[in-house]
């Protein structure tokens, strides 16, 4: 697994991250990992998500 260092990190931001991590019941490091992972995940639209659910259930047939 890779690692990274952040230099010149504002103290105010670090305090805010520590509070956010505590609210989520995890370490500051785990909170930062979570934020970064969420930031780079591709966004899936609602229609695409619903279509994927339909495909996973074997599709849906509509009589129009």
C-alpha positions in Angstrom: 0.0 0.0 0.0 1.3 3.5 -0.8 1.7 6.4 1.6 1.9 10.1 1.3 2.8 13.1 3.5 1.1 16.5 3.5 3.3 19.4 4.4 2.3 22.9 5.5 -1.1 21.6 6.6 -3.1 24.4 8.3 -3.7 23.7 12.0 -7.3 24.8 11.7 -7.9 22.2 9.0 -6.2 19.5 11.0 -8.4 20.3 14.1 -11.5 20.1 11.8 -10.4 16.7 10.5 -9.8 15.4 14.0 -13.4 16.4 15.0 -14.9 14.9 11.9 -13.0 11.7 12.5 -14.2 11.5 16.0 -17.8 12.0 14.9 -17.3 9.0 12.5 -15.6 6.9 15.1 -12.3 6.6 13.4 -8.7 7.9 13.4 -7.8 11.1 11.7 -5.7 9.1 9.2 -8.6 6.8 8.4 -10.8 9.9 8.0 -8.4 11.4 5.5 -8.2 8.1 3.6 -12.0 8.0 3.4 -12.2 11.6 2.1 -9.6 11.0 -0.5 -11.2 7.7 -1.7 -14.6 9.4 -2.0 -13.1 12.3 -3.9 -11.7 10.1 -6.6 -14.5 7.6 -7.0 -16.4 8.1 -10.3 -19.9 9.5 -9.8 -22.8 7.3 -10.9 -26.0 8.9 -11.8 -29.4 7.7 -10.5 -30.5 6.3 -13.8 -27.2 4.3 -14.2 -27.5 3.0 -10.6 -31.2 1.9 -11.1 -30.2 0.2 -14.4 -27.4 -1.7 -12.7 -29.9 -2.8 -10.0 -32.3 -4.0 -12.6 -29.6 -5.9 -14.4 -28.4 -7.6 -11.2 -32.0 -8.8 -10.6 -32.3 -10.3 -14.1 -33.9 -7.3 -15.8 -37.4 -6.0 -15.9 -40.0 -6.5 -18.6 -42.6 -3.8 -19.1 -45.8 -4.2 -21.0 -46.5 -0.8 -22.4 
